């Protein structure tokens, strides 16, 4: 449903268990970024398919950035660090 145009202002996480690339990947990931005042400042994506290279390629393609700069645009702290911050 998230890939067919459904945007929820309340849904924060996206669980990815499917290989995505380029436009489909950016579209799916972007669905988590629909903000709702201070209650949802950003989205979170949990990727079960280890698609780091595909994400880097998509960000580089659509942002015009390459290499490490592309990774800086999207990569946040590793999950254990995020969990610790939330605890």
Biopython code that builds the backbone (N, CA, C, O; Angstrom):
import numpy as np
from Bio.PDB.StructureBuilder import StructureBuilder

atoms = [
    (1, "UNK", "N", (0.812, -1.187, 0.000)),
    (1, "UNK", "CA", (0.000, 0.000, 0.000)),
    (1, "UNK", "C", (0.861, 1.259, 0.000)),
    (1, "UNK", "O", (0.473, 2.270, -0.585)),
    (2, "UNK", "N", (2.028, 1.211, 0.650)),
    (2, "UNK", "CA", (2.900, 2.385, 0.697)),
    (2, "UNK", "C", (3.482, 2.725, -0.667)),
    (2, "UNK", "O", (3.905, 3.860, -0.886)),
    (3, "UNK", "N", (3.513, 1.777, -1.578)),
    (3, "UNK", "CA", (4.091, 2.043, -2.892)),
    (3, "UNK", "C", (3.044, 2.477, -3.909)),
    (3, "UNK", "O", (3.385, 2.777, -5.053)),
    (4, "UNK", "N", (1.795, 2.516, -3.518)),
    (4, "UNK", "CA", (0.746, 2.875, -4.474)),
    (4, "UNK", "C", (0.165, 4.256, -4.221)),
    (4, "UNK", "O", (-0.838, 4.618, -4.837)),
    (5, "UNK", "N", (0.758, 5.024, -3.347)),
    (5, "UNK", "CA", (0.315, 6.389, -3.145)),
    (5, "UNK", "C", (-0.274, 6.689, -1.786)),
    (5, "UNK", "O", (-0.725, 7.811, -1.552)),
    (6, "UNK", "N", (-0.286, 5.730, -0.886)),
    (6, "UNK", "CA", (-0.830, 5.955, 0.447)),
    (6, "UNK", "C", (0.209, 6.657, 1.307)),
    (6, "UNK", "O", (1.312, 6.141, 1.484)),
    (7, "UNK", "N", (-0.119, 7.809, 1.837)),
    (7, "UNK", "CA", (0.772, 8.538, 2.740)),
    (7, "UNK", "C", (0.067, 8.714, 4.072)),
    (7, "UNK", "O", (-1.017, 9.294, 4.133)),
    (8, "UNK", "N", (0.660, 8.230, 5.107)),
    (8, "UNK", "CA", (0.088, 8.439, 6.432)),
    (8, "UNK", "C", (0.935, 9.435, 7.187)),
    (8, "UNK", "O", (2.154, 9.291, 7.282)),
    (9, "UNK", "N", (0.288, 10.433, 7.715)),
    (9, "UNK", "CA", (1.021, 11.401, 8.522)),
    (9, "UNK", "C", (1.413, 10.800, 9.859)),
    (9, "UNK", "O", (2.269, 11.350, 10.552)),
    (10, "UNK", "N", (0.807, 9.687, 10.235)),
    (10, "UNK", "CA", (1.046, 9.098, 11.545)),
    (10, "UNK", "C", (2.044, 7.946, 11.526)),
    (10, "UNK", "O", (2.658, 7.647, 12.551)),
    (11, "UNK", "N", (2.215, 7.301, 10.386)),
    (11, "UNK", "CA", (3.128, 6.159, 10.309)),
    (11, "UNK", "C", (4.561, 6.655, 10.222)),
    (11, "UNK", "O", (4.898, 7.449, 9.345)),
    (12, "UNK", "N", (5.397, 6.187, 11.129)),
    (12, "UNK", "CA", (6.785, 6.607, 11.167)),
    (12, "UNK", "C", (7.712, 5.573, 10.545)),
    (12, "UNK", "O", (8.551, 5.953, 9.728)),
    (13, "UNK", "N", (7.613, 4.275, 10.884)),
    (13, "UNK", "CA", (8.560, 3.310, 10.328)),
    (13, "UNK", "C", (8.100, 2.687, 9.013)),
    (13, "UNK", "O", (6.906, 2.590, 8.729)),
    (14, "UNK", "N", (9.071, 2.276, 8.237)),
    (14, "UNK", "CA", (8.831, 1.482, 7.033)),
    (14, "UNK", "C", (9.713, 0.250, 7.153)),
    (14, "UNK", "O", (10.930, 0.372, 7.292)),
    (15, "UNK", "N", (9.119, -0.927, 7.102)),
    (15, "UNK", "CA", (9.856, -2.183, 7.174)),
    (15, "UNK", "C", (9.996, -2.709, 5.759)),
    (15, "UNK", "O", (8.999, -2.994, 5.095)),
    (16, "UNK", "N", (11.237, -2.840, 5.294)),
    (16, "UNK", "CA", (11.502, -3.235, 3.911)),
    (16, "UNK", "C", (12.019, -4.671, 3.879)),
    (16, "UNK", "O", (13.088, -4.973, 4.410)),
    (17, "UNK", "N", (11.246, -5.545, 3.250)),
    (17, "UNK", "CA", (11.643, -6.938, 3.080)),
    (17, "UNK", "C", (11.557, -7.297, 1.595)),
    (17, "UNK", "O", (11.215, -8.422, 1.233)),
    (18, "UNK", "N", (11.868, -6.336, 0.761)),
    (18, "UNK", "CA", (11.786, -6.510, -0.685)),
    (18, "UNK", "C", (12.932, -5.717, -1.307)),
    (18, "UNK", "O", (13.235, -4.607, -0.870)),
    (19, "UNK", "N", (13.561, -6.284, -2.316)),
    (19, "UNK", "CA", (14.631, -5.558, -2.994)),
    (19, "UNK", "C", (14.036, -4.414, -3.797)),
    (19, "UNK", "O", (13.146, -4.621, -4.623)),
    (20, "UNK", "N", (14.522, -3.224, -3.556)),
    (20, "UNK", "CA", (14.065, -2.032, -4.255)),
    (20, "UNK", "C", (15.262, -1.361, -4.910)),
    (20, "UNK", "O", (16.402, -1.558, -4.488)),
    (21, "UNK", "N", (14.998, -0.564, -5.947)),
    (21, "UNK", "CA", (16.097, 0.200, -6.525)),
    (21, "UNK", "C", (15.571, 1.453, -7.212)),
    (21, "UNK", "O", (14.414, 1.529, -7.625)),
    (22, "UNK", "N", (16.444, 2.410, -7.316)),
    (22, "UNK", "CA", (16.204, 3.685, -7.992)),
    (22, "UNK", "C", (14.882, 4.344, -7.593)),
    (22, "UNK", "O", (14.654, 4.601, -6.411)),
    (23, "UNK", "N", (14.020, 4.616, -8.555)),
    (23, "UNK", "CA", (12.796, 5.371, -8.288)),
    (23, "UNK", "C", (11.900, 4.688, -7.256)),
    (23, "UNK", "O", (11.363, 5.354, -6.371)),
    (24, "UNK", "N", (11.731, 3.374, -7.357)),
    (24, "UNK", "CA", (10.891, 2.652, -6.410)),
    (24, "UNK", "C", (11.414, 2.743, -4.989)),
    (24, "UNK", "O", (10.637, 2.859, -4.041)),
    (25, "UNK", "N", (12.716, 2.692, -4.842)),
    (25, "UNK", "CA", (13.330, 2.794, -3.527)),
    (25, "UNK", "C", (13.112, 4.190, -2.945)),
    (25, "UNK", "O", (12.696, 4.328, -1.795)),
    (26, "UNK", "N", (13.392, 5.212, -3.734)),
    (26, "UNK", "CA", (13.217, 6.589, -3.260)),
    (26, "UNK", "C", (11.753, 6.853, -2.937)),
    (26, "UNK", "O", (11.450, 7.488, -1.927)),
    (27, "UNK", "N", (10.852, 6.379, -3.768)),
    (27, "UNK", "CA", (9.424, 6.595, -3.526)),
    (27, "UNK", "C", (8.981, 5.924, -2.228)),
    (27, "UNK", "O", (8.277, 6.536, -1.425)),
    (28, "UNK", "N", (9.383, 4.683, -2.018)),
    (28, "UNK", "CA", (8.994, 3.967, -0.801)),
    (28, "UNK", "C", (9.577, 4.648, 0.438)),
    (28, "UNK", "O", (8.872, 4.852, 1.427)),
    (29, "UNK", "N", (10.849, 4.993, 0.385)),
    (29, "UNK", "CA", (11.490, 5.631, 1.532)),
    (29, "UNK", "C", (10.867, 6.991, 1.824)),
    (29, "UNK", "O", (10.739, 7.383, 2.984)),
    (30, "UNK", "N", (10.485, 7.701, 0.787)),
    (30, "UNK", "CA", (9.914, 9.037, 0.962)),
    (30, "UNK", "C", (8.566, 9.008, 1.658)),
    (30, "UNK", "O", (8.158, 10.002, 2.259)),
    (31, "UNK", "N", (7.876, 7.892, 1.587)),
    (31, "UNK", "CA", (6.566, 7.785, 2.222)),
    (31, "UNK", "C", (6.656, 7.988, 3.732)),
    (31, "UNK", "O", (5.674, 8.396, 4.352)),
    (32, "UNK", "N", (7.797, 7.715, 4.330)),
    (32, "UNK", "CA", (7.949, 7.876, 5.779)),
    (32, "UNK", "C", (8.198, 9.320, 6.169)),
    (32, "UNK", "O", (8.151, 9.646, 7.355)),
    (33, "UNK", "N", (8.460, 10.187, 5.219)),
    (33, "UNK", "CA", (8.832, 11.566, 5.529)),
    (33, "UNK", "C", (7.678, 12.550, 5.513)),
    (33, "UNK", "O", (7.903, 13.759, 5.557)),
    (34, "UNK", "N", (6.458, 12.065, 5.452)),
    (34, "UNK", "CA", (5.318, 12.963, 5.545)),
    (34, "UNK", "C", (5.185, 13.370, 7.000)),
    (34, "UNK", "O", (4.818, 12.549, 7.841)),
    (35, "UNK", "N", (5.473, 14.609, 7.306)),
    (35, "UNK", "CA", (5.538, 15.045, 8.701)),
    (35, "UNK", "C", (4.177, 15.513, 9.211)),
    (35, "UNK", "O", (3.303, 15.924, 8.448)),
    (36, "UNK", "N", (4.038, 15.434, 10.515)),
    (36, "UNK", "CA", (2.831, 15.882, 11.198)),
    (36, "UNK", "C", (3.278, 16.662, 12.423)),
    (36, "UNK", "O", (3.538, 16.073, 13.472)),
    (37, "UNK", "N", (3.368, 17.955, 12.301)),
    (37, "UNK", "CA", (3.862, 18.866, 13.342)),
    (37, "UNK", "C", (5.023, 18.240, 14.109)),
    (37, "UNK", "O", (5.786, 17.487, 13.504)),
    (38, "UNK", "N", (5.199, 18.497, 15.369)),
    (38, "UNK", "CA", (6.339, 17.995, 16.121)),
    (38, "UNK", "C", (6.249, 16.534, 16.504)),
    (38, "UNK", "O", (7.226, 15.959, 16.983)),
    (39, "UNK", "N", (5.074, 15.913, 16.297)),
    (39, "UNK", "CA", (4.904, 14.519, 16.700)),
    (39, "UNK", "C", (5.640, 13.558, 15.782)),
    (39, "UNK", "O", (5.968, 12.447, 16.199)),
    (40, "UNK", "N", (5.906, 13.947, 14.562)),
    (40, "UNK", "CA", (6.596, 13.081, 13.613)),
    (40, "UNK", "C", (7.574, 13.924, 12.799)),
    (40, "UNK", "O", (7.238, 14.360, 11.698)),
    (41, "UNK", "N", (8.757, 14.158, 13.313)),
    (41, "UNK", "CA", (9.720, 15.012, 12.614)),
    (41, "UNK", "C", (10.405, 14.335, 11.432)),
    (41, "UNK", "O", (10.929, 15.011, 10.547)),
    (42, "UNK", "N", (10.403, 13.001, 11.412)),
    (42, "UNK", "CA", (11.066, 12.279, 10.319)),
    (42, "UNK", "C", (10.545, 10.846, 10.281)),
    (42, "UNK", "O", (9.758, 10.442, 11.138)),
    (43, "UNK", "N", (10.986, 10.084, 9.290)),
    (43, "UNK", "CA", (10.605, 8.686, 9.186)),
    (43, "UNK", "C", (11.778, 7.779, 9.515)),
    (43, "UNK", "O", (12.931, 8.211, 9.506)),
    (44, "UNK", "N", (11.483, 6.531, 9.802)),
    (44, "UNK", "CA", (12.516, 5.533, 10.076)),
    (44, "UNK", "C", (12.303, 4.346, 9.148)),
    (44, "UNK", "O", (11.171, 3.937, 8.889)),
    (45, "UNK", "N", (13.405, 3.801, 8.652)),
    (45, "UNK", "CA", (13.344, 2.682, 7.719)),
    (45, "UNK", "C", (14.182, 1.535, 8.267)),
    (45, "UNK", "O", (15.364, 1.702, 8.567)),
    (46, "UNK", "N", (13.561, 0.380, 8.393)),
    (46, "UNK", "CA", (14.264, -0.822, 8.817)),
    (46, "UNK", "C", (14.340, -1.745, 7.611)),
    (46, "UNK", "O", (13.328, -2.276, 7.156)),
    (47, "UNK", "N", (15.551, -1.929, 7.099)),
    (47, "UNK", "CA", (15.775, -2.681, 5.868)),
    (47, "UNK", "C", (16.294, -4.074, 6.191)),
    (47, "UNK", "O", (17.382, -4.226, 6.746)),
    (48, "UNK", "N", (15.518, -5.081, 5.846)),
    (48, "UNK", "CA", (15.899, -6.472, 6.092)),
    (48, "UNK", "C", (16.676, -7.071, 4.917)),
    (48, "UNK", "O", (17.040, -8.246, 4.964)),
    (49, "UNK", "N", (16.933, -6.297, 3.879)),
    (49, "UNK", "CA", (17.587, -6.815, 2.673)),
    (49, "UNK", "C", (18.980, -6.254, 2.441)),
    (49, "UNK", "O", (19.567, -6.503, 1.388)),
    (50, "UNK", "N", (19.523, -5.510, 3.387)),
    (50, "UNK", "CA", (20.884, -4.964, 3.285)),
    (50, "UNK", "C", (21.102, -4.290, 1.929)),
    (50, "UNK", "O", (21.936, -4.724, 1.135)),
    (51, "UNK", "N", (20.350, -3.236, 1.680)),
    (51, "UNK", "CA", (20.358, -2.566, 0.385)),
    (51, "UNK", "C", (21.201, -1.291, 0.374)),
    (51, "UNK", "O", (20.902, -0.366, -0.381)),
    (52, "UNK", "N", (22.227, -1.229, 1.183)),
    (52, "UNK", "CA", (23.037, -0.016, 1.285)),
    (52, "UNK", "C", (23.535, 0.446, -0.086)),
    (52, "UNK", "O", (23.455, 1.632, -0.404)),
    (53, "UNK", "N", (24.040, -0.466, -0.886)),
    (53, "UNK", "CA", (24.557, -0.094, -2.223)),
    (53, "UNK", "C", (23.432, 0.469, -3.093)),
    (53, "UNK", "O", (23.630, 1.469, -3.783)),
    (54, "UNK", "N", (22.262, -0.158, -3.067)),
    (54, "UNK", "CA", (21.127, 0.324, -3.860)),
    (54, "UNK", "C", (20.688, 1.709, -3.401)),
    (54, "UNK", "O", (20.342, 2.557, -4.224)),
    (55, "UNK", "N", (20.701, 1.942, -2.089)),
    (55, "UNK", "CA", (20.339, 3.264, -1.567)),
    (55, "UNK", "C", (21.377, 4.290, -1.986)),
    (55, "UNK", "O", (21.023, 5.380, -2.435)),
    (56, "UNK", "N", (22.657, 3.956, -1.846)),
    (56, "UNK", "CA", (23.719, 4.876, -2.283)),
    (56, "UNK", "C", (23.567, 5.219, -3.765)),
    (56, "UNK", "O", (23.692, 6.382, -4.150)),
    (57, "UNK", "N", (23.300, 4.217, -4.590)),
    (57, "UNK", "CA", (23.145, 4.442, -6.031)),
    (57, "UNK", "C", (21.943, 5.342, -6.327)),
    (57, "UNK", "O", (22.030, 6.246, -7.158)),
    (58, "UNK", "N", (20.831, 5.091, -5.649)),
    (58, "UNK", "CA", (19.624, 5.894, -5.878)),
    (58, "UNK", "C", (19.834, 7.338, -5.417)),
    (58, "UNK", "O", (19.453, 8.276, -6.117)),
    (59, "UNK", "N", (20.429, 7.513, -4.260)),
    (59, "UNK", "CA", (20.686, 8.872, -3.757)),
    (59, "UNK", "C", (21.641, 9.594, -4.691)),
    (59, "UNK", "O", (21.436, 10.769, -4.999)),
    (60, "UNK", "N", (22.679, 8.909, -5.145)),
    (60, "UNK", "CA", (23.630, 9.537, -6.075)),
    (60, "UNK", "C", (22.939, 9.931, -7.376)),
    (60, "UNK", "O", (23.184, 11.015, -7.903)),
    (61, "UNK", "N", (22.086, 9.068, -7.891)),
    (61, "UNK", "CA", (21.394, 9.337, -9.145)),
    (61, "UNK", "C", (20.455, 10.534, -9.032)),
    (61, "UNK", "O", (20.466, 11.416, -9.891)),
    (62, "UNK", "N", (19.650, 10.567, -7.984)),
    (62, "UNK", "CA", (18.621, 11.596, -7.884)),
    (62, "UNK", "C", (19.066, 12.868, -7.182)),
    (62, "UNK", "O", (18.388, 13.891, -7.282)),
    (63, "UNK", "N", (20.189, 12.831, -6.475)),
    (63, "UNK", "CA", (20.669, 14.037, -5.789)),
    (63, "UNK", "C", (21.820, 14.709, -6.525)),
    (63, "UNK", "O", (22.093, 15.892, -6.320)),
    (64, "UNK", "N", (22.488, 13.952, -7.378)),
    (64, "UNK", "CA", (23.658, 14.491, -8.056)),
    (64, "UNK", "C", (24.924, 14.367, -7.230)),
    (64, "UNK", "O", (26.000, 14.760, -7.680)),
    (65, "UNK", "N", (24.808, 13.830, -6.033)),
    (65, "UNK", "CA", (25.972, 13.612, -5.171)),
    (65, "UNK", "C", (26.500, 12.202, -5.411)),
    (65, "UNK", "O", (25.767, 11.335, -5.887)),
    (66, "UNK", "N", (27.749, 11.977, -5.086)),
    (66, "UNK", "CA", (28.324, 10.651, -5.311)),
    (66, "UNK", "C", (29.179, 10.229, -4.119)),
    (66, "UNK", "O", (29.554, 11.043, -3.275)),
    (67, "UNK", "N", (29.473, 8.941, -4.076)),
    (67, "UNK", "CA", (30.379, 8.387, -3.078)),
    (67, "UNK", "C", (29.924, 8.623, -1.651)),
    (67, "UNK", "O", (28.750, 8.452, -1.322)),
    (68, "UNK", "N", (30.870, 9.018, -0.806)),
    (68, "UNK", "CA", (30.584, 9.223, 0.606)),
    (68, "UNK", "C", (29.558, 10.333, 0.828)),
    (68, "UNK", "O", (28.777, 10.271, 1.777)),
    (69, "UNK", "N", (29.555, 11.331, -0.023)),
    (69, "UNK", "CA", (28.587, 12.427, 0.131)),
    (69, "UNK", "C", (27.159, 11.916, -0.036)),
    (69, "UNK", "O", (26.259, 12.377, 0.667)),
    (70, "UNK", "N", (26.934, 10.984, -0.939)),
    (70, "UNK", "CA", (25.602, 10.395, -1.100)),
    (70, "UNK", "C", (25.193, 9.680, 0.183)),
    (70, "UNK", "O", (24.046, 9.789, 0.615)),
    (71, "UNK", "N", (26.111, 8.961, 0.783)),
    (71, "UNK", "CA", (25.821, 8.232, 2.019)),
    (71, "UNK", "C", (25.511, 9.188, 3.162)),
    (71, "UNK", "O", (24.648, 8.893, 3.989)),
    (72, "UNK", "N", (26.195, 10.325, 3.226)),
    (72, "UNK", "CA", (25.960, 11.299, 4.294)),
    (72, "UNK", "C", (24.539, 11.849, 4.254)),
    (72, "UNK", "O", (23.993, 12.239, 5.285)),
    (73, "UNK", "N", (23.945, 11.880, 3.075)),
    (73, "UNK", "CA", (22.597, 12.435, 2.932)),
    (73, "UNK", "C", (21.567, 11.581, 3.660)),
    (73, "UNK", "O", (20.634, 12.114, 4.260)),
    (74, "UNK", "N", (21.729, 10.255, 3.614)),
    (74, "UNK", "CA", (20.682, 9.392, 4.157)),
    (74, "UNK", "C", (21.052, 8.593, 5.379)),
    (74, "UNK", "O", (20.166, 8.251, 6.163)),
    (75, "UNK", "N", (22.316, 8.279, 5.584)),
    (75, "UNK", "CA", (22.705, 7.356, 6.646)),
    (75, "UNK", "C", (22.717, 8.042, 8.005)),
    (75, "UNK", "O", (23.302, 9.113, 8.169)),
    (76, "UNK", "N", (22.076, 7.423, 8.959)),
    (76, "UNK", "CA", (22.069, 7.932, 10.322)),
    (76, "UNK", "C", (22.806, 6.952, 11.215)),
    (76, "UNK", "O", (23.472, 6.041, 10.723)),
    (77, "UNK", "N", (22.695, 7.126, 12.488)),
    (77, "UNK", "CA", (23.380, 6.246, 13.425)),
    (77, "UNK", "C", (22.921, 4.798, 13.276)),
    (77, "UNK", "O", (21.778, 4.545, 12.896)),
    (78, "UNK", "N", (23.808, 3.845, 13.574)),
    (78, "UNK", "CA", (23.418, 2.432, 13.542)),
    (78, "UNK", "C", (22.298, 2.160, 14.553)),
    (78, "UNK", "O", (22.147, 2.896, 15.528)),
    (79, "UNK", "N", (21.529, 1.116, 14.322)),
    (79, "UNK", "CA", (20.368, 0.790, 15.151)),
    (79, "UNK", "C", (20.682, 0.745, 16.653)),
    (79, "UNK", "O", (19.912, 1.303, 17.434)),
    (80, "UNK", "N", (21.785, 0.101, 17.097)),
    (80, "UNK", "CA", (22.043, 0.075, 18.549)),
    (80, "UNK", "C", (22.196, 1.482, 19.142)),
    (80, "UNK", "O", (21.775, 1.722, 20.274)),
    (81, "UNK", "N", (22.781, 2.390, 18.402)),
    (81, "UNK", "CA", (22.944, 3.766, 18.878)),
    (81, "UNK", "C", (21.585, 4.451, 18.964)),
    (81, "UNK", "O", (21.302, 5.148, 19.939)),
    (82, "UNK", "N", (20.751, 4.259, 17.958)),
    (82, "UNK", "CA", (19.410, 4.859, 17.960)),
    (82, "UNK", "C", (18.587, 4.308, 19.120)),
    (82, "UNK", "O", (17.906, 5.064, 19.813)),
    (83, "UNK", "N", (18.647, 2.982, 19.338)),
    (83, "UNK", "CA", (17.903, 2.360, 20.439)),
    (83, "UNK", "C", (18.373, 2.936, 21.782)),
    (83, "UNK", "O", (17.558, 3.226, 22.658)),
    (84, "UNK", "N", (19.670, 3.096, 21.932)),
    (84, "UNK", "CA", (20.210, 3.657, 23.162)),
    (84, "UNK", "C", (19.713, 5.079, 23.392)),
    (84, "UNK", "O", (19.395, 5.448, 24.523)),
    (85, "UNK", "N", (19.644, 5.873, 22.341)),
    (85, "UNK", "CA", (19.155, 7.244, 22.445)),
    (85, "UNK", "C", (17.691, 7.277, 22.859)),
    (85, "UNK", "O", (17.265, 8.176, 23.585)),
    (86, "UNK", "N", (16.916, 6.290, 22.395)),
    (86, "UNK", "CA", (15.486, 6.250, 22.691)),
    (86, "UNK", "C", (15.188, 5.661, 24.068)),
    (86, "UNK", "O", (14.085, 5.827, 24.590)),
    (87, "UNK", "N", (16.158, 4.980, 24.651)),
    (87, "UNK", "CA", (15.946, 4.331, 25.965)),
    (87, "UNK", "C", (15.988, 5.313, 27.100)),
    (87, "UNK", "O", (15.828, 4.926, 28.257)),
]
sb = StructureBuilder()
sb.init_structure("model")
sb.init_model(0)
sb.init_chain("A")
sb.init_seg("    ")
for serial, (resi, resn, name, xyz) in enumerate(atoms, 1):
    if name == "N":
        sb.init_residue(resn, " ", resi, " ")
    sb.init_atom(name, np.array(xyz, "f"), 0.0, 1.0, " ", f" {name:<3s}", serial, name[0])
structure = sb.get_structure()
